Structures are given as structure tokens and as C-alpha cells.
Amino acid sequence: MQAIESIGLGIPSVLLPRDGTDLNKWAVIACDQFTSEQEYWHTVQSIAGDAPSSLNLIYPEVYLGEKDSEARIQRIRTFMKRYLDEGLFVERPGFVYVERRVARQTRRGLLMCVDLERYDYSRGSRSLIRATEGTILERIPPRVRIREGAPLELPHIMILVDDPHDSVIGPLASGRAAHEKLYDFELMMGSGRLAGYRVVDPKLEEGVVCGLEKLAEPALFAEKYGLSPGAPVLLFAMGDGNHSLATAKAIWEKGKETASDPAAILTSPLRYALVELVNLYDPALHFEPIHRVLFDVADNPGLVKSLERRFGDSLRLNKASGLESMRKEVESQKGLAQKVGLISPGGYAVAEFSRPDFVLPVGTLQDFLDQYLAARGARAIDYVHGTEAVDSLGRKPGNAGVFLPAMNKTDLFKTVILDGALPRKTFSMGEAKEKRFYMEARRLF
């Protein structure tokens, strides 16, 4: 792999299914989607059938709590080996420019590798590659068991670059005619279309590197964000897949600790992770809120009474006539007070906090929910995408949904630079069906 260590970049060599593979059955959505909707994954399985599919190489998180998790992991390993032994994959070196068409818009990205030596997900990190949201440490070990020892990685990680002039990915879109088309097909279950092109023009490849190097120039970076000279540069900010990248980091650190040759390990494929880079300013990139669903909510004291105890006279509850009126009130909020929607089998309401504890409504609610769960106010919590999902799950007997507003995406980099990581599950890059599908793979061993 060609590496540019100064900007934490690696130019990958990717594996793609050979010609003749049914790509509609091969490509499946990121494993951390539809985590409370097993019926979605049952449909995916029925579509893929016995055909080669990335479904056989991933662990959908909807199944993470199952008793036979080790059996599923071993099945993943078996399929990875089978696909490699059967020659399913063809290797293609170089950057891959990708276009994801969904809802009449096209999101553009660049498949590349990032250097895990330049990534630190800990709170207060000042590394070149940073987490944008709090990392839940207890979510890493199960993922380590899945990735550790696996011969392949398939990325659903999306990383952001703050590039208002579109200097990195823009030229690849303009020069698409010079690329080698790798695939172009419809994704399953109405999730749009995906096309990929290998960047073969050395000048365009060099342009990517030069564009990133300019964005990482310390003086320009400090001026851009109004920082003191010498402030540590943030070039890449996590978009999706924060815990997957943290897992890759954990395995890399363990590999260094146990290496018999400390110098040789630095060239290991484990040092890098395959990701898709997306420009924060891409017009097709939308920040959507991630809502909360509580399961088996206790009757005593109950969610509403717990909110009243916690926030006192700073809380005002207003009953909403329906889902749409609740949604509009939450999404149109202005000023210092914060509003979130509450969904239950009994109907809809809006909770307004006149003296919120955090800058964002998601921070105010997540802090409360952490304490509420610790006090066994509910059995479990899930983080869901889309109004329909939080509504249908929140209205089920024993459940409750929390509807949250979206944040402005242009605030992301400066907020992370100045305040550190946001509360976990603050934003989602698009709705669930717009998430990254597994298409390319990369060898780890």
C-alpha cells in the first residue's frame, strides 16, 4: 500500500466480486442499521438466498444479543475463507470514486484507507483523525471478536472532510470519464443506485493527495477556524461507523503490543482501515437526527414522572394532537429552550426544557436517559433512524420513543475542535436506507 503518513492516508487495493456476480444480492446495508427490525434482515436474507453475498461476511447488530454469537462469527470466517479460496474476488489497486444515488440526489465519495496511528477516539483527542461522538467502550469488545483474526474487512465507515471548495472529491467527479468503471447497479429494497470508478489517472490521484495536504496545512487550518497558531489539525472527522473504526484501532494497538518485530508490524495491513471519504459540503449529504426508543418502560415512577423529578420547573410538557404536529414543533424550535418529542402508546407530547444542561437537545436527553436506565426505568434502549421507525416502535405497548431534532452539519468540525466529541448518537448522515452498503473488501492477512 502506498502511504502518505503526513496526512494519515493510504491508497488501497480493494477486492471486488468477479464478473457475473449478482451485485444486487451481494451488496447489503451497514450492519448497524435496522437494529430493532429483524424483519428487514429476514428480507435481506431471502433476497440474497444462496448467492454470494456480503451478508455472509458481516454480523448484523440486530443479532448481537443472540446466544450462539460464536457460531455466527465462525460462519463469517468460513464464508470469508470460502470466497477467497473459490476466487470470488478480483483485486483492484487505487482510489475508488463512488456515487450513491438516492432520493433524486447523488452523494459522492472516495474509497481510501486511513492510518490508525493518526486516530484517537478518546475524549479530548487532538489527533488528525477524531471521533465526533462519544465512544461507548463496552460496545468495542463484541466487535473485536468479530474482526480479530478475520482475513477480510468490509467497510461501512464514512469519514468527513471539511472542504467547502470541493478541492478533493470535486475533480474526481469532473474527471469521471477518465476513470475505470467498476460497477453500476441498483441496490436492494429501494435503497437507490451505487456506482464505483477506479481512479487511474496519476494526475487525479495526485490531486487528491495535494488537496488533503492543503486542508491539513497548520497555518491555513488555524486561520479557517479562528484558532491559535500551532493548534492540532483535525483533517478527518468520523461520520458513520465510529465504533467500527475504534475496533480496528483496538486490534491495531494489540497487534503492536504483541509483535515480535516492532519495526515490521508498522507495515501491516492492520495499521489501516478502509473507509469512504465524503465532503461535509456535499449537497446530497444530510444530517438526520438519531431517535431513541425505550423498551419495557417501568410504570412506577414512569418516564414522565422521572423527567419531572429530574428537571423540575424547567420542564414543560405539552400534549400534541398527533405525530405531525409534534414533529413540526420539535423541528422548528428556536432560542435557548430545547424541545424533544415523546411518543408512547397513549399518544404524543413535546417536552420543553427552559434551562437545558447541554448545548444540544440530544445531550440534555442522553444524560437523563443514561441515569434513567441505570435506575432501571426501562429494560433497554435503541437508537433508530427515521420518523416512521421511532413512531412505530414508540407506540408499542411498554415502549416509549424520543423524537429529536437534527443538528446543522456545518457546525460539526468547529464544535468538535473547540468542545470535543458530541454526545453519542447525535446525528446520522442520511436516513437508514441511505447508509453505506458493503461492496468492496480488503485483505487483512
C-alpha positions in Angstrom: 0.0 0.0 0.0 1.2 3.5 -0.8 1.0 5.5 2.3 1.2 9.3 2.9 1.8 9.4 6.6 1.8 13.1 6.9 -2.0 13.2 6.3 -2.8 9.7 7.6 -3.7 8.4 4.2 -3.3 5.1 2.4 -4.1 4.3 -1.2 -5.8 0.9 -1.0 -6.0 -2.2 -3.1 -9.6 -3.4 -2.9 -11.3 -6.7 -3.6 -14.4 -6.8 -5.7 -16.7 -9.7 -6.7 -15.7 -11.1 -10.1 -17.8 -10.5 -13.2 -21.1 -12.4 -13.2 -21.8 -11.9 -9.5 -25.3 -10.6 -8.9 -24.4 -7.3 -7.2 -28.0 -6.7 -6.1 -27.6 -9.8 -3.9 -24.0 -9.1 -3.0 -24.3 -5.6 -1.5 -26.1 -5.2 1.8 -26.6 -2.3 4.1 -24.4 -1.4 7.1 -24.6 -3.9 9.9 -25.7 -1.2 12.5 -28.9 -0.3 10.7 -32.4 -1.6 11.5 -31.2 -2.9 14.8 -34.7 -3.3 16.2 -36.3 -4.6 13.0 -35.4 -8.2 12.4 -38.0 -8.4 9.6 -35.7 -6.1 7.5 -32.8 -8.6 7.8 -35.0 -11.5 7.2 -36.0 -9.9 3.9 -32.3 -9.3 3.1 -31.6 -13.0 3.7 -34.5 -14.0 1.4 -33.2 -11.8 -1.4 -29.6 -13.0 -1.1 -30.6 -16.7 -0.8 -27.6 -18.9 -1.6 -25.9 -16.4 -3.9 -22.6 -14.9 -3.0 -23.4 -12.0 -0.6 -21.6 -9.7 1.8 -24.4 -10.7 4.2 -22.4 -13.8 4.9 -19.3 -11.7 5.8 -20.9 -9.3 8.4 -22.6 -9.5 11.7 -25.9 -7.6 11.6 -26.2 -5.9 15.0 -29.8 -6.9 15.3 -28.4 -10.3 16.3 -25.7 -9.2 18.7 -27.6 -10.4 21.8 -28.2 -13.9 20.5 -26.9 -17.0 22.4 -24.9 -18.6 19.6 -22.9 -15.5 18.7 -19.7 -17.5 18.4 -21.3 -19.8 15.9 -22.3 -16.8 13.7 -18.7 -15.5 13.9 -17.3 -18.8 12.9 -19.8 -18.9 10.0 -18.5 -15.5 8.9 -14.9 -16.8 9.0 -15.9 -19.9 6.9 -17.5 -17.8 4.2 -14.5 -15.4 4.1 -12.2 -18.4 3.5 -14.6 -20.0 1.0 -14.9 -16.8 -1.1 -11.1 -16.3 -1.1 -10.4 -20.0 -1.9 -13.0 -20.0 -4.7 -11.5 -17.0 -6.3 -14.6 -14.9 -5.9 -12.7 -11.6 -5.6 -10.7 -9.6 -8.2 -8.1 -7.1 -6.8 -8.1 -3.5 -8.0 -5.4 -1.1 -6.8 -6.0 2.6 -6.3 -8.6 5.0 -5.1 -12.2 4.2 -5.9 -14.5 7.2 -6.6 -18.1 6.2 -5.7 -21.5 7.7 -6.4 -24.6 6.8 -4.4 -27.8 7.9 -6.0 -30.8 8.0 -3.7 -33.9 10.2 -3.5 -33.0 12.1 -6.7 -29.7 13.2 -5.4 -26.2 11.8 -5.8 -23.7 11.6 -2.9 -20.1 11.4 -3.9 -17.3 9.7 -2.0 -13.8 8.3 -2.2 -12.8 4.9 -1.0 -9.4 5.1 0.7 -7.5 3.9 3.8 -6.8 5.9 7.0 -3.8 5.4 9.2 -4.9 4.2 12.7 -1.7 5.7 14.1 -3.2 9.1 13.4 -6.6 8.2 15.1 -7.6 8.6 18.7 -11.2 8.2 19.8 -10.6 9.2 23.5 -12.3 12.2 25.0 -10.3 15.4 24.4 -8.4 13.9 21.5 -6.3 16.2 19.4 -5.4 13.7 16.7 -5.5 14.2 12.9 -8.5 11.7 12.8 -11.1 12.2 15.5 -14.3 10.8 16.7 -17.2 13.2 16.5 -19.3 11.5 19.1 -18.7 9.8 22.4 -17.4 6.2 22.0 -19.2 3.6 24.1 -16.3 1.5 25.3 -18.5 -1.5 26.2 -19.5 -1.7 22.5 -16.0 -2.4 21.3 -15.2 -5.9 22.7 -18.0 -7.7 20.8 -16.8 -6.1 17.6 -13.2 -7.1 18.4 -14.3 -10.7 18.5 -15.8 -10.3 15.0 -12.9 -8.5 13.4 -9.9 -10.1 15.2 -8.3 -12.8 13.1 -10.7 -12.1 10.1 -8.8 -12.3 6.8 -11.0 -9.5 5.3 -12.6 -6.2 6.2 -15.7 -4.7 4.6 -16.2 -1.1 5.5 -19.4 0.8 6.3 -17.2 3.6 7.8 -17.8 7.0 6.4 -15.4 9.8 7.3 -15.9 13.5 6.6 -13.6 16.2 5.4 -14.4 19.9 5.8 -13.8 21.1 2.2 -16.1 24.0 1.2 -14.4 24.5 -2.1 -14.7 20.7 -3.0 -11.0 20.5 -3.8 -10.6 16.8 -3.0 -13.5 14.9 -4.5 -14.8 17.5 -6.9 -12.1 17.0 -9.5 -12.8 13.2 -9.4 -16.4 13.9 -10.3 -15.4 16.2 -13.1 -12.9 13.7 -14.4 -15.1 10.7 -14.2 -14.7 9.9 -17.9 -11.0 9.1 -17.2 -11.8 6.5 -14.6 -12.3 2.8 -15.0 -15.9 1.9 -14.3 -16.0 -1.0 -11.8 -19.7 -1.4 -11.1 -23.1 0.4 -11.5 -26.2 -1.3 -10.2 -29.5 -0.9 -8.3 -29.3 -1.6 -4.5 -31.8 -3.9 -2.9 -35.0 -2.8 -1.1 -35.4 0.6 -2.7 -32.1 2.0 -1.5 -31.0 3.7 -4.7 -28.1 3.0 -7.0 -24.4 2.6 -6.5 -21.6 3.2 -9.0 -17.8 2.9 -8.5 -14.9 4.0 -10.6 -11.2 3.3 -10.2 -9.0 6.4 -10.4 -6.4 5.5 -13.0 -5.1 9.0 -13.9 -2.0 9.7 -11.9 -2.7 13.5 -12.0 -6.2 13.0 -10.5 -4.7 10.7 -7.8 -2.0 13.3 -7.1 -4.8 16.0 -6.9 -6.5 14.1 -4.1 -3.3 14.0 -2.1 -2.5 17.6 -2.7 -6.0 18.7 -1.8 -5.8 16.9 1.5 -2.3 18.2 2.2 -3.6 21.8 1.7 -6.5 21.3 4.1 -4.1 19.9 6.7 -1.7 22.8 6.4 -1.4 24.1 10.0 -1.5 27.8 9.3 -4.5 27.6 7.0 -6.3 25.3 9.4 -5.8 27.7 12.3 -7.0 30.7 10.3 -10.0 28.8 9.0 -11.3 28.0 12.5 -10.0 31.1 14.3 -7.5 29.1 16.4 -4.1 30.0 17.8 -1.1 29.1 15.6 0.1 25.6 16.1 -3.4 24.2 17.0 -3.5 20.4 16.3 -5.1 19.8 12.9 -8.4 17.9 12.5 -8.4 16.7 8.9 -10.8 13.7 9.1 -13.9 13.6 11.4 -15.9 10.5 11.9 -19.3 10.4 10.2 -20.6 6.8 10.4 -19.0 3.7 11.8 -17.3 5.3 14.8 -17.3 2.0 16.8 -16.1 0.0 13.8 -13.0 2.3 13.4 -12.5 2.2 17.2 -12.5 -1.6 16.9 -9.9 -1.5 14.2 -7.8 0.8 16.4 -8.0 -1.6 19.3 -6.9 -4.6 17.2 -4.0 -2.5 15.8 -2.8 -1.5 19.2 -3.0 -5.1 20.4 -1.0 -6.1 17.3 1.7 -3.7 18.1 1.9 -4.8 21.7 2.3 -8.5 20.8 4.5 -8.1 17.7 7.8 -9.9 17.8 9.3 -7.3 15.4 8.2 -3.8 16.3 9.5 -2.4 13.0 7.9 -4.9 10.7 4.5 -4.6 12.3 4.3 -0.9 11.1 3.8 -2.1 7.5 1.0 -4.5 8.5 -2.4 -4.1 6.7 -3.9 -3.9 10.2 -2.4 -0.4 10.6 -5.0 0.9 8.2 -8.8 0.8 7.8 -10.8 1.1 4.6 -13.3 3.9 4.7 -15.3 6.1 2.4 -14.4 9.8 2.5 -17.3 12.3 2.0 -17.2 16.1 1.8 -19.2 17.7 4.6 -20.5 20.2 2.0 -21.8 17.6 -0.5 -25.3 18.8 -1.3 -26.6 15.3 -1.0 -25.2 14.8 2.5 -27.9 15.5 5.1 -27.6 15.3 8.8 -30.6 13.5 10.3 -31.3 13.0 14.0 -31.0 9.6 15.7 -34.0 9.0 17.8 -34.3 6.9 21.0 -36.6 4.0 21.8 -37.0 2.7 25.3 -38.2 -0.9 25.9 -40.2 -2.2 28.8 -40.7 1.1 30.5 -41.5 0.9 34.2 -44.9 2.0 35.4 -43.5 3.5 38.6 -42.3 6.2 38.6 -42.7 6.2 34.8 -40.9 8.2 32.1 -42.9 11.5 32.5 -42.6 11.5 36.3 -38.9 10.8 36.1 -38.5 13.7 33.7 -40.4 16.0 36.1 -38.2 14.9 39.1 -35.1 15.5 37.1 -35.8 18.9 35.5 -38.4 20.4 37.9 -39.9 23.7 36.9 -37.6 24.0 33.9 -39.7 21.2 32.2 -42.9 21.9 30.4 -45.0 19.2 28.8 -47.4 20.0 26.0 -49.7 17.4 24.5 -49.6 17.1 20.7 -52.5 16.3 18.5 -50.5 13.8 16.5 -47.2 12.8 15.1 -47.0 15.6 12.5 -47.8 18.4 15.0 -45.2 17.0 17.4 -42.6 16.7 14.6 -43.1 20.3 13.4 -42.9 21.8 16.9 -39.6 20.0 17.6 -38.0 20.7 14.2 -39.0 24.4 14.2 -37.6 25.2 17.7 -35.5 28.4 18.1 -33.9 30.2 21.0 -32.2 28.8 24.2 -35.1 26.5 25.2 -34.9 22.9 23.9 -37.7 20.7 22.7 -38.0 17.0 22.1 -40.9 14.8 21.2 -42.3 12.0 23.4 -44.1 9.0 21.8 -46.0 6.4 23.8 -49.0 4.1 23.3 -51.0 6.9 24.9 -50.2 9.5 22.3 -47.7 12.3 21.6 -46.3 15.2 23.6 -43.5 17.8 23.4 -41.1 18.2 26.3 -39.6 21.7 26.5 -36.6 22.4 28.7 -36.2 26.1 29.6 -32.8 25.6 31.3 -31.2 22.8 29.4 -28.0 21.1 30.7 -26.2 20.9 27.4 -25.8 22.8 24.2 -27.7 20.3 22.1 -31.1 18.7 22.9 -29.6 15.3 22.4 -27.1 16.0 25.1 -29.7 17.1 27.6 -31.8 14.0 26.9 -29.0 11.4 26.7 -27.6 12.5 30.1 -31.1 11.9 31.6 -31.6 8.6 29.8 -28.3 7.2 31.0 -29.4 7.9 34.6 -32.9 6.6 33.9 -31.6 3.3 32.5 -29.2 2.9 35.4 -32.1 3.3 37.7 -33.9 0.5 35.8 -36.6 2.8 34.5 -36.5 0.8 31.3 -35.0 -2.6 30.2 -33.1 -1.3 27.2 -32.6 1.5 24.7 -32.1 1.5 21.0 -31.1 4.2 18.6 -33.2 4.4 15.4 -33.2 6.3 12.2 -36.3 7.9 10.7 -39.7 9.2 12.0 -41.5 6.1 10.9 -39.3 3.8 13.0 -39.4 5.8 16.2 -43.1 6.2 15.9 -44.0 2.6 15.2 -41.7 1.3 17.9 -42.5 4.0 20.4 -46.3 3.3 20.2 -45.9 -0.4 21.0 -47.1 -1.4 24.5 -44.5 -1.0 27.1 -42.3 1.2 24.9 -41.6 4.9 24.6 -40.0 6.9 21.8 -37.9 10.1 22.0 -38.0 12.2 18.8 -35.0 14.6 18.4 -34.2 17.5 16.1 -31.3 17.4 13.6 -28.1 19.5 14.1 -26.6 21.8 11.5 -23.8 19.9 9.7 -21.7 23.0 9.1 -21.2 23.3 12.9 -19.6 19.9 13.2 -15.9 20.5 12.7 -15.7 23.7 14.8 -17.8 22.1 17.6 -15.5 19.1 17.7 -12.4 21.2 17.6 -13.5 23.6 20.3 -15.7 21.4 22.6 -14.6 17.8 21.8 -16.8 14.9 20.9 -20.5 15.4 20.8 -22.9 13.2 22.8 -23.1 9.7 21.3 -25.6 9.1 18.6 -26.1 12.8 17.9 -26.5 12.7 14.2 -26.9 10.4 11.3 -25.7 11.0 7.8 -29.0 10.5 6.0 -31.8 8.1 6.7 -31.3 4.4 7.3 -31.7 3.3 3.6 -29.1 6.0 2.6 -26.3 4.4 4.6 -23.3 2.8 3.1 -23.7 -0.7 1.5 -20.9 -3.2 1.7 -19.4 -3.6 -1.7 -15.6 -3.6 -1.6 -13.4 -5.7 0.7 -9.7 -5.5 1.7 -7.3 -8.2 2.8 -6.0 -8.0 6.4 -3.9 -11.2 6.2 
